Amino acid sequence: MSNGEEQVRWRKSSHSNSGDCLEWLVEQDMVRLRDSTGGSSGEIQLSHSQWLAFLAAVKAGEADLPDGRDLDHGIP
């Protein structure tokens, strides 16, 4: 697969304005996560069940900052 084809499959949130976000790529046997800036920070690979548990936790508010701020924008 060429780099251009791979980039088409990577996704990120439609709420992403700054470009400094998490991207994900769903593959047949795993979900790959990376920093959208394309830096050399590497990837995290999750099983599908781990990915679904992560999404459920985010939707349940378990990933919210304790003080309720938006980390990128400093917005309460």
N, CA, C and O atoms as a GROMACS GRO file, in nm:
protein
  304
    1MET      N    1   0.085  -0.118   0.000
    1MET     CA    2   0.000   0.000   0.000
    1MET      C    3   0.089   0.124   0.000
    1MET      O    4   0.186   0.131   0.076
    2SER      N    5   0.057   0.220  -0.085
    2SER     CA    6   0.138   0.342  -0.089
    2SER      C    7   0.101   0.435   0.024
    2SER      O    8  -0.007   0.423   0.082
    3ASN      N    9   0.189   0.528   0.054
    3ASN     CA   10   0.164   0.623   0.161
    3ASN      C   11   0.038   0.704   0.134
    3ASN      O   12  -0.038   0.732   0.227
    4GLY      N   13   0.013   0.742   0.009
    4GLY     CA   14  -0.106   0.818  -0.025
    4GLY      C   15  -0.234   0.742   0.004
    4GLY      O   16  -0.330   0.800   0.053
    5GLU      N   17  -0.236   0.612  -0.028
    5GLU     CA   18  -0.353   0.530   0.000
    5GLU      C   19  -0.377   0.518   0.150
    5GLU      O   20  -0.492   0.522   0.195
    6GLU      N   21  -0.269   0.504   0.227
    6GLU     CA   22  -0.283   0.490   0.372
    6GLU      C   23  -0.339   0.619   0.432
    6GLU      O   24  -0.424   0.612   0.522
    7GLN      N   25  -0.296   0.736   0.386
    7GLN     CA   26  -0.342   0.863   0.441
    7GLN      C   27  -0.492   0.881   0.421
    7GLN      O   28  -0.558   0.943   0.505
    8VAL      N   29  -0.547   0.828   0.313
    8VAL     CA   30  -0.690   0.841   0.288
    8VAL      C   31  -0.770   0.767   0.394
    8VAL      O   32  -0.880   0.811   0.430
    9ARG      N   33  -0.718   0.659   0.444
    9ARG     CA   34  -0.791   0.576   0.540
    9ARG      C   35  -0.781   0.628   0.684
    9ARG      O   36  -0.866   0.594   0.766
   10TRP      N   37  -0.679   0.708   0.716
   10TRP     CA   38  -0.669   0.764   0.851
   10TRP      C   39  -0.783   0.862   0.872
   10TRP      O   40  -0.816   0.938   0.781
   11ARG      N   41  -0.843   0.861   0.991
   11ARG     CA   42  -0.956   0.949   1.023
   11ARG      C   43  -0.924   1.030   1.147
   11ARG      O   44  -0.843   0.989   1.230
   12LYS      N   45  -0.988   1.145   1.160
   12LYS     CA   46  -0.981   1.224   1.284
   12LYS      C   47  -1.114   1.293   1.304
   12LYS      O   48  -1.196   1.301   1.212
   13SER      N   49  -1.136   1.343   1.422
   13SER     CA   50  -1.263   1.403   1.459
   13SER      C   51  -1.297   1.522   1.371
   13SER      O   52  -1.210   1.600   1.333
   14SER      N   53  -1.425   1.535   1.339
   14SER     CA   54  -1.472   1.653   1.264
   14SER      C   55  -1.466   1.778   1.352
   14SER      O   56  -1.480   1.889   1.301
   15HIS      N   57  -1.446   1.760   1.483
   15HIS     CA   58  -1.434   1.873   1.576
   15HIS      C   59  -1.290   1.922   1.585
   15HIS      O   60  -1.261   2.016   1.660
   16SER      N   61  -1.202   1.862   1.509
   16SER     CA   62  -1.060   1.897   1.513
   16SER      C   63  -1.038   2.023   1.430
   16SER      O   64  -1.057   2.022   1.308
   17ASN      N   65  -0.996   2.131   1.496
   17ASN     CA   66  -0.972   2.257   1.426
   17ASN      C   67  -0.823   2.286   1.412
   17ASN      O   68  -0.780   2.342   1.311
   18SER      N   69  -0.746   2.250   1.511
   18SER     CA   70  -0.605   2.289   1.514
   18SER      C   71  -0.516   2.193   1.437
   18SER      O   72  -0.400   2.226   1.408
   19GLY      N   73  -0.565   2.077   1.402
   19GLY     CA   74  -0.483   1.978   1.334
   19GLY      C   75  -0.396   1.899   1.429
   19GLY      O   76  -0.328   1.806   1.386
   20ASP      N   77  -0.397   1.932   1.555
   20ASP     CA   78  -0.314   1.865   1.656
   20ASP      C   79  -0.403   1.768   1.732
   20ASP      O   80  -0.442   1.792   1.846
   21CYS      N   81  -0.435   1.657   1.666
   21CYS     CA   82  -0.536   1.565   1.720
   21CYS      C   83  -0.490   1.420   1.709
   21CYS      O   84  -0.381   1.390   1.660
   22LEU      N   85  -0.577   1.335   1.755
   22LEU     CA   86  -0.558   1.191   1.744
   22LEU      C   87  -0.621   1.144   1.613
   22LEU      O   88  -0.734   1.183   1.581
   23GLU      N   89  -0.550   1.062   1.539
   23GLU     CA   90  -0.605   0.999   1.420
   23GLU      C   91  -0.613   0.850   1.443
   23GLU      O   92  -0.535   0.795   1.521
   24TRP      N   93  -0.707   0.784   1.376
   24TRP     CA   94  -0.719   0.641   1.390
   24TRP      C   95  -0.738   0.576   1.253
   24TRP      O   96  -0.791   0.637   1.160
   25LEU      N   97  -0.696   0.453   1.244
   25LEU     CA   98  -0.707   0.374   1.123
   25LEU      C   99  -0.760   0.237   1.164
   25LEU      O  100  -0.692   0.162   1.235
   26VAL      N  101  -0.880   0.203   1.119
   26VAL     CA  102  -0.940   0.074   1.152
   26VAL      C  103  -0.896  -0.026   1.046
   26VAL      O  104  -0.921  -0.008   0.927
   27GLU      N  105  -0.831  -0.131   1.092
   27GLU     CA  106  -0.788  -0.239   1.004
   27GLU      C  107  -0.862  -0.366   1.041
   27GLU      O  108  -0.938  -0.368   1.139
   28GLN      N  109  -0.842  -0.470   0.966
   28GLN     CA  110  -0.915  -0.595   0.988
   28GLN      C  111  -0.893  -0.653   1.128
   28GLN      O  112  -0.987  -0.703   1.189
   29ASP      N  113  -0.770  -0.646   1.178
   29ASP     CA  114  -0.740  -0.711   1.306
   29ASP      C  115  -0.701  -0.615   1.418
   29ASP      O  116  -0.673  -0.660   1.529
   30MET      N  117  -0.698  -0.484   1.390
   30MET     CA  118  -0.659  -0.387   1.494
   30MET      C  119  -0.702  -0.247   1.455
   30MET      O  120  -0.744  -0.221   1.342
   31VAL      N  121  -0.691  -0.157   1.552
   31VAL     CA  122  -0.709  -0.014   1.529
   31VAL      C  123  -0.578   0.054   1.566
   31VAL      O  124  -0.526   0.033   1.676
   32ARG      N  125  -0.525   0.134   1.474
   32ARG     CA  126  -0.398   0.204   1.498
   32ARG      C  127  -0.429   0.350   1.530
   32ARG      O  128  -0.512   0.412   1.464
   33LEU      N  129  -0.361   0.404   1.632
   33LEU     CA  130  -0.378   0.544   1.674
   33LEU      C  131  -0.245   0.616   1.656
   33LEU      O  132  -0.139   0.558   1.678
   34ARG      N  133  -0.251   0.744   1.616
   34ARG     CA  134  -0.130   0.823   1.602
   34ARG      C  135  -0.162   0.970   1.621
   34ARG      O  136  -0.278   1.011   1.617
   35ASP      N  137  -0.059   1.049   1.642
   35ASP     CA  138  -0.067   1.194   1.651
   35ASP      C  139  -0.085   1.247   1.509
   35ASP      O  140  -0.011   1.209   1.419
   36SER      N  141  -0.183   1.335   1.489
   36SER     CA  142  -0.212   1.384   1.355
   36SER      C  143  -0.104   1.476   1.298
   36SER      O  144  -0.104   1.504   1.179
   37THR      N  145  -0.013   1.523   1.381
   37THR     CA  146   0.092   1.611   1.331
   37THR      C  147   0.194   1.535   1.248
   37THR      O  148   0.280   1.596   1.185
   38GLY      N  149   0.186   1.403   1.248
   38GLY     CA  150   0.275   1.322   1.167
   38GLY      C  151   0.416   1.313   1.221
   38GLY      O  152   0.508   1.274   1.150
   39GLY      N  153   0.433   1.349   1.347
   39GLY     CA  154   0.565   1.343   1.408
   39GLY      C  155   0.612   1.201   1.426
   39GLY      O  156   0.546   1.106   1.384
   40SER      N  157   0.724   1.187   1.487
   40SER     CA  158   0.783   1.054   1.504
   40SER      C  159   0.747   0.993   1.639
   40SER      O  160   0.825   0.916   1.695
   41SER      N  161   0.630   1.027   1.691
   41SER     CA  162   0.590   0.978   1.823
   41SER      C  163   0.544   0.833   1.820
   41SER      O  164   0.520   0.774   1.925
   42GLY      N  165   0.529   0.775   1.701
   42GLY     CA  166   0.490   0.636   1.691
   42GLY      C  167   0.340   0.616   1.692
   42GLY      O  168   0.264   0.711   1.674
   43GLU      N  169   0.300   0.494   1.712
   43GLU     CA  170   0.159   0.456   1.710
   43GLU      C  171   0.126   0.372   1.832
   43GLU      O  172   0.214   0.315   1.898
   44ILE      N  173  -0.002   0.366   1.860
   44ILE     CA  174  -0.057   0.273   1.958
   44ILE      C  175  -0.147   0.179   1.879
   44ILE      O  176  -0.226   0.224   1.796
   45GLN      N  177  -0.136   0.051   1.904
   45GLN     CA  178  -0.221  -0.046   1.836
   45GLN      C  179  -0.313  -0.110   1.938
   45GLN      O  180  -0.269  -0.160   2.042
   46LEU      N  181  -0.443  -0.110   1.906
   46LEU     CA  182  -0.544  -0.166   1.995
   46LEU      C  183  -0.621  -0.275   1.922
   46LEU      O  184  -0.638  -0.270   1.801
   47SER      N  185  -0.668  -0.372   1.999
   47SER     CA  186  -0.761  -0.469   1.942
   47SER      C  187  -0.895  -0.396   1.923
   47SER      O  188  -0.915  -0.287   1.976
   48HIS      N  189  -0.984  -0.457   1.848
   48HIS     CA  190  -1.115  -0.395   1.828
   48HIS      C  191  -1.190  -0.380   1.960
   48HIS      O  192  -1.256  -0.279   1.982
   49SER      N  193  -1.180  -0.480   2.048
   49SER     CA  194  -1.249  -0.471   2.177
   49SER      C  195  -1.187  -0.360   2.264
   49SER      O  196  -1.260  -0.292   2.336
   50GLN      N  197  -1.056  -0.342   2.259
   50GLN     CA  198  -0.993  -0.232   2.333
   50GLN      C  199  -1.038  -0.097   2.278
   50GLN      O  200  -1.065  -0.004   2.355
   51TRP      N  201  -1.047  -0.085   2.146
   51TRP     CA  202  -1.093   0.039   2.082
   51TRP      C  203  -1.236   0.071   2.124
   51TRP      O  204  -1.267   0.186   2.157
   52LEU      N  205  -1.323  -0.029   2.124
   52LEU     CA  206  -1.462  -0.006   2.164
   52LEU      C  207  -1.471   0.035   2.311
   52LEU      O  208  -1.554   0.119   2.346
   53ALA      N  209  -1.389  -0.024   2.397
   53ALA     CA  210  -1.387   0.014   2.538
   53ALA      C  211  -1.337   0.158   2.554
   53ALA      O  212  -1.390   0.233   2.635
   54PHE      N  213  -1.236   0.196   2.477
   54PHE     CA  214  -1.185   0.333   2.479
   54PHE      C  215  -1.294   0.432   2.438
   54PHE      O  216  -1.315   0.532   2.506
   55LEU      N  217  -1.363   0.404   2.328
   55LEU     CA  218  -1.470   0.493   2.283
   55LEU      C  219  -1.581   0.505   2.387
   55LEU      O  220  -1.632   0.615   2.411
   56ALA      N  221  -1.619   0.394   2.448
   56ALA     CA  222  -1.723   0.397   2.551
   56ALA      C  223  -1.680   0.483   2.670
   56ALA      O  224  -1.761   0.557   2.725
   57ALA      N  225  -1.554   0.473   2.708
   57ALA     CA  226  -1.504   0.552   2.821
   57ALA      C  227  -1.504   0.701   2.787
   57ALA      O  228  -1.540   0.783   2.871
   58VAL      N  229  -1.464   0.736   2.666
   58VAL     CA  230  -1.465   0.877   2.625
   58VAL      C  231  -1.608   0.930   2.624
   58VAL      O  232  -1.634   1.039   2.676
   59LYS      N  233  -1.700   0.854   2.566
   59LYS     CA  234  -1.840   0.897   2.561
   59LYS      C  235  -1.901   0.910   2.700
   59LYS      O  236  -1.991   0.991   2.721
   60ALA      N  237  -1.853   0.831   2.796
   60ALA     CA  238  -1.903   0.836   2.934
   60ALA      C  239  -1.839   0.949   3.015
   60ALA      O  240  -1.874   0.968   3.132
   61GLY      N  241  -1.747   1.022   2.954
   61GLY     CA  242  -1.683   1.134   3.023
   61GLY      C  243  -1.561   1.096   3.105
   61GLY      O  244  -1.508   1.180   3.178
   62GLU      N  245  -1.516   0.973   3.094
   62GLU     CA  246  -1.403   0.928   3.174
   62GLU      C  247  -1.270   0.990   3.130
   62GLU      O  248  -1.171   0.982   3.204
   63ALA      N  249  -1.267   1.052   3.012
   63ALA     CA  250  -1.144   1.115   2.964
   63ALA      C  251  -1.146   1.267   2.982
   63ALA      O  252  -1.052   1.335   2.942
   64ASP      N  253  -1.252   1.320   3.041
   64ASP     CA  254  -1.262   1.464   3.062
   64ASP      C  255  -1.157   1.512   3.161
   64ASP      O  256  -1.120   1.440   3.254
   65LEU      N  257  -1.110   1.634   3.141
   65LEU     CA  258  -1.016   1.693   3.236
   65LEU      C  259  -1.089   1.721   3.367
   65LEU      O  260  -1.207   1.757   3.365
   66PRO      N  261  -1.022   1.706   3.480
   66PRO     CA  262  -1.088   1.724   3.610
   66PRO      C  263  -1.152   1.862   3.628
   66PRO      O  264  -1.257   1.873   3.691
   67ASP      N  265  -1.088   1.967   3.574
   67ASP     CA  266  -1.143   2.101   3.594
   67ASP      C  267  -1.238   2.144   3.483
   67ASP      O  268  -1.288   2.256   3.484
   68GLY      N  269  -1.263   2.056   3.386
   68GLY     CA  270  -1.359   2.085   3.281
   68GLY      C  271  -1.307   2.172   3.168
   68GLY      O  272  -1.384   2.211   3.080
   69ARG      N  273  -1.178   2.205   3.169
   69ARG     CA  274  -1.122   2.291   3.063
   69ARG      C  275  -1.102   2.214   2.933
   69ARG      O  276  -1.084   2.092   2.931
   70ASP      N  277  -1.104   2.290   2.826
   70ASP     CA  278  -1.063   2.238   2.694
   70ASP      C  279  -0.913   2.260   2.687
   70ASP      O  280  -0.867   2.374   2.684
   71LEU      N  281  -0.837   2.153   2.685
   71LEU     CA  282  -0.690   2.161   2.693
   71LEU      C  283  -0.630   2.245   2.582
   71LEU      O  284  -0.538   2.323   2.607
   72ASP      N  285  -0.678   2.231   2.459
   72ASP     CA  286  -0.621   2.304   2.346
   72ASP      C  287  -0.651   2.453   2.348
   72ASP      O  288  -0.568   2.535   2.308
   73HIS      N  289  -0.768   2.488   2.394
   73HIS     CA  290  -0.812   2.627   2.381
   73HIS      C  291  -0.830   2.701   2.513
   73HIS      O  292  -0.859   2.820   2.513
   74GLY      N  293  -0.812   2.632   2.624
   74GLY     CA  294  -0.831   2.696   2.754
   74GLY      C  295  -0.972   2.739   2.781
   74GLY      O  296  -0.996   2.830   2.861
   75ILE      N  297  -1.068   2.675   2.715
   75ILE     CA  298  -1.209   2.715   2.724
   75ILE      C  299  -1.278   2.630   2.831
   75ILE      O  300  -1.270   2.508   2.827
   76PRO      N  301  -1.344   2.695   2.926
   76PRO     CA  302  -1.418   2.618   3.027
   76PRO      C  303  -1.541   2.553   2.969
   76PRO      O  304  -1.615   2.484   3.041
   0.00000   0.00000   0.00000
